[in-house]
Amino acid sequence: AAERFGVEFPIRFDYLDTFDGGNLSVQVHPQQEYFVKEFGESFTQDECYYILETKDDADVYLGFQDSIEPEQFRRELEQSYKENMPVEIDKHVQSVKAHKHDLFLIPNGTIHGSGKNNLVLEISSTPYIFTFKLYDWLRLDLEGNPRPLNIERGFKNLVFNRKGEKVSWEHISKPTVIKSGNDWTQYHLPTHKEHFYDVHRYEFSGSIEIQTNNQCHVMVLVEGSSVILETKQGLRQRFNYAETFVVPAACKSYRLINEDKRPCKVVKAFVK
């Protein structure tokens, strides 16, 4: 990772909270070539949505309907912005039911947005301000004007073949077991082929020993009250639910100890 990214830390965790609120804007992040040319950055904004908490009616907007007609979609978005008219988004964009611990894969160029009643752990590359909003549900700014959109830039970056059944096969992670022991299991949550990072999840009742394999690990407790991280050098640190922590590659190996009476779950992201 250091050879590839130098002094730029590549992976970011943050949260999107739409509980008892509204849908996130329908949006897209720039493709790599466009990102470098227009903004002069070295790598673009690829994301995953890990569903930390959700309600029964929650959805995620992800990919296009099989019947998408790009020019018609654009005309409706532009008319909506000019005339303050709602767009029937579900006619153009798929909505997928969200369940706790689902992982949705959102490489650059993918139309997406969290629906209401989700608490999302966003696993992303570190750029975070390069979002082209296409539709914001007619919300207004503090002066009562329509919130700004960037339809023109967005349409230069949308990948329209991410649609139909392809979305369920390529943009919703299918967990598989890597290995397991008496009271622990390590899962692989495969990311998209365009993501430069991968995701694992550890589920354990007592403790688990983890090797860094010369990789930096970015981690978060996604179920359970707290864990203790213990290194071979004697460092001990408690991390609570939803807190992010980073384990350097130089640590080589470390142990996670569950402090809850129930099994806990820890998500790990690292450069492929």
C-alpha positions in Angstrom: 0.0 0.0 0.0 2.8 2.4 0.9 4.5 1.8 -2.5 1.2 2.5 -4.3 -0.2 5.4 -2.4 2.9 7.0 -0.8 2.0 9.4 2.0 -1.7 9.5 1.0 -3.7 7.2 3.4 -6.0 5.3 1.0 -9.0 4.1 3.1 -11.7 6.1 4.9 -14.5 5.0 7.2 -17.4 7.4 8.0 -21.2 7.2 8.7 -24.3 8.2 6.9 -27.4 8.4 9.1 -30.9 8.6 7.5 -32.8 7.2 10.5 -36.2 9.0 10.8 -35.1 11.4 8.1 -35.2 11.4 4.3 -33.4 9.7 1.4 -29.8 10.7 0.6 -29.4 12.5 -2.7 -29.2 10.3 -5.8 -25.6 10.8 -6.8 -22.4 9.5 -8.6 -18.7 9.9 -8.0 -16.3 10.7 -10.8 -14.5 8.0 -12.9 -10.7 7.7 -12.4 -9.6 9.4 -15.7 -12.1 12.3 -15.3 -11.0 12.7 -11.6 -7.3 13.0 -12.5 -7.9 15.3 -15.4 -10.5 17.7 -13.8 -9.3 17.7 -10.2 -5.7 16.7 -10.3 -6.0 14.0 -7.6 -4.3 10.6 -7.8 -7.2 8.3 -7.1 -11.0 8.7 -7.1 -13.8 8.1 -4.7 -14.9 4.5 -4.6 -17.3 3.4 -1.9 -19.1 0.6 -0.2 -22.2 0.9 2.0 -22.0 -1.5 5.0 -25.4 -1.5 6.7 -24.8 -1.1 10.5 -28.5 -0.6 11.5 -31.7 -0.4 9.6 -35.5 -0.5 9.8 -37.7 -2.9 7.9 -38.7 -0.4 5.3 -35.2 0.7 4.4 -33.7 0.6 0.8 -30.6 1.5 -1.0 -30.7 3.1 -4.4 -28.1 1.3 -6.6 -27.7 0.9 -10.3 -30.1 1.5 -13.1 -33.3 -0.2 -14.1 -32.8 -2.5 -17.1 -35.0 -0.2 -19.2 -33.0 3.0 -18.5 -33.0 5.6 -21.2 -30.2 8.1 -20.4 -31.5 11.1 -22.4 -35.0 10.7 -21.0 -33.6 10.4 -17.5 -31.5 13.6 -18.0 -34.5 15.6 -19.4 -36.6 14.7 -16.3 -33.8 15.6 -13.9 -33.2 19.0 -15.6 -37.0 19.7 -15.8 -37.3 18.8 -12.1 -34.6 21.3 -11.1 -36.0 24.1 -13.2 -39.7 23.7 -12.4 -39.5 22.1 -8.9 -41.2 18.9 -10.1 -40.7 15.5 -8.5 -39.0 12.7 -10.5 -40.2 9.1 -10.3 -36.7 7.9 -9.4 -37.8 4.2 -9.2 -38.6 4.3 -12.9 -35.0 4.8 -13.6 -32.9 3.6 -10.6 -33.2 0.3 -8.8 -33.9 0.2 -5.1 -32.7 -2.7 -3.1 -33.9 -3.8 0.3 -31.3 -3.2 3.0 -30.6 -5.6 5.8 -28.2 -5.4 8.8 -24.6 -6.3 7.7 -25.3 -6.1 4.0 -22.4 -4.7 1.9 -23.3 -2.7 -1.2 -20.5 -2.1 -3.7 -20.3 1.4 -5.3 -17.3 1.8 -7.6 -16.9 5.2 -9.3 -19.5 5.9 -12.0 -22.3 4.0 -10.1 -25.5 5.8 -9.5 -26.5 5.3 -5.8 -27.9 6.8 -2.6 -29.0 5.6 0.8 -32.7 5.5 1.4 -34.3 6.6 4.7 -33.9 4.6 7.9 -30.3 3.4 7.4 -27.2 3.8 9.4 -24.5 3.2 6.9 -20.8 2.6 7.5 -19.3 4.0 4.4 -16.1 2.1 3.5 -14.4 4.4 1.0 -11.2 5.6 -0.6 -10.2 8.8 1.2 -11.4 11.5 -1.3 -14.7 12.6 0.1 -15.9 15.9 -1.5 -16.2 14.8 -5.1 -19.9 14.0 -5.4 -22.1 14.9 -8.3 -25.7 15.1 -7.1 -28.3 14.3 -9.7 -31.5 14.5 -7.6 -32.1 15.8 -4.1 -35.8 15.2 -3.6 -36.7 18.9 -4.1 -35.0 19.9 -0.9 -34.3 23.6 -0.4 -31.3 25.4 1.1 -31.4 27.9 4.0 -32.4 30.7 1.7 -35.3 28.7 0.3 -33.7 28.0 -3.1 -33.3 24.5 -4.6 -30.1 22.9 -3.4 -27.4 22.8 -6.1 -27.1 19.8 -8.4 -24.4 18.8 -10.9 -26.3 17.0 -13.6 -23.9 17.8 -16.4 -20.8 16.5 -14.7 -22.7 13.6 -13.4 -23.8 12.4 -16.8 -20.2 12.5 -18.0 -19.4 9.9 -15.4 -22.4 7.6 -15.1 -21.8 4.0 -16.2 -25.2 3.1 -17.7 -24.5 -0.6 -18.1 -24.6 -1.1 -14.4 -28.3 -2.1 -14.6 -30.8 -4.9 -14.2 -29.6 -8.2 -12.9 -26.0 -7.1 -13.2 -26.5 -5.0 -10.1 -27.5 -7.9 -7.9 -24.5 -10.0 -9.1 -21.8 -7.4 -9.1 -22.8 -4.7 -6.7 -24.1 -6.7 -3.6 -21.3 -8.6 -1.8 -21.8 -12.3 -1.3 -20.0 -13.3 1.9 -18.0 -16.6 2.0 -16.1 -18.3 4.9 -12.3 -18.0 4.7 -11.6 -20.1 7.8 -13.1 -20.8 11.3 -12.3 -22.2 14.7 -14.2 -23.3 17.8 -15.7 -19.9 18.5 -14.7 -17.7 15.6 -15.3 -17.3 11.8 -13.5 -15.2 9.3 -15.6 -14.1 6.3 -14.6 -12.6 3.0 -17.0 -9.8 1.8 -15.8 -9.5 -1.8 -15.6 -6.0 -3.2 -16.1 -4.9 -6.8 -13.3 -5.6 -9.3 -12.6 -1.9 -9.6 -12.2 -1.4 -5.8 -8.6 -1.3 -4.7 -9.5 -2.4 -1.2 -11.1 -5.6 0.1 -13.2 -6.3 3.2 -13.2 -9.1 5.8 -15.4 -9.7 8.8 -14.5 -11.5 12.0 -17.2 -13.0 14.2 -16.1 -14.4 17.6 -17.2 -15.1 21.1 -13.9 -15.0 23.0 -10.7 -13.8 21.2 -9.0 -14.1 17.9 -5.4 -13.8 16.7 -4.9 -11.8 13.4 -1.8 -11.5 11.2 -1.3 -8.2 9.3 0.6 -10.0 6.5 2.4 -6.7 5.9 -0.9 -4.9 5.3 -2.4 -2.0 7.3 -5.8 -2.9 8.7 -8.7 -0.3 9.0 -11.2 -1.8 11.4 -14.5 -1.1 13.2 -16.7 -3.0 15.7 -20.0 -3.5 13.9 -21.7 -5.7 16.6 -21.1 -6.0 20.3 -20.3 -3.5 23.0 -16.5 -3.3 23.0 -13.3 -5.2 22.2 -9.7 -5.0 23.5 -6.9 -4.8 20.9 -3.7 -6.4 22.3 -0.4 -6.4 20.4 2.6 -8.6 21.0 4.5 -5.5 22.1 2.1 -5.2 25.1 -0.1 -2.4 23.9 -3.8 -2.8 25.0 -6.6 -0.5 23.9 -10.4 -0.7 24.2 -12.6 0.2 21.2 -16.3 0.5 21.5 -19.2 -0.1 19.1 -18.9 1.8 15.9 -15.4 3.2 16.7 -12.8 3.0 13.9 -9.2 1.9 14.6 -6.1 1.4 12.5 -3.6 -1.4 12.9 -0.2 -0.7 11.2 1.4 -3.3 9.0 4.4 -3.2 11.3 2.4 -4.6 14.2 2.7 -8.0 12.4 0.1 -9.7 14.7 -2.5 -8.8 17.3 -5.3 -10.2 19.3 -8.9 -9.0 19.6 -10.7 -9.8 22.8 -14.5 -9.6 23.0 -15.8 -7.9 26.1 -19.5 -8.7 25.4 -21.4 -11.8 26.6 -22.7 -12.1 23.0 -20.6 -12.9 19.9 -19.2 -9.7 18.3 -18.4 -8.7 14.7 -15.4 -6.7 13.5 -15.0 -5.4 9.9 -11.6 -5.0 8.4 -10.7 -3.2 5.2 -7.2 -3.3 3.5 -5.6 -2.7 0.2 -5.8 -5.6 -2.2 
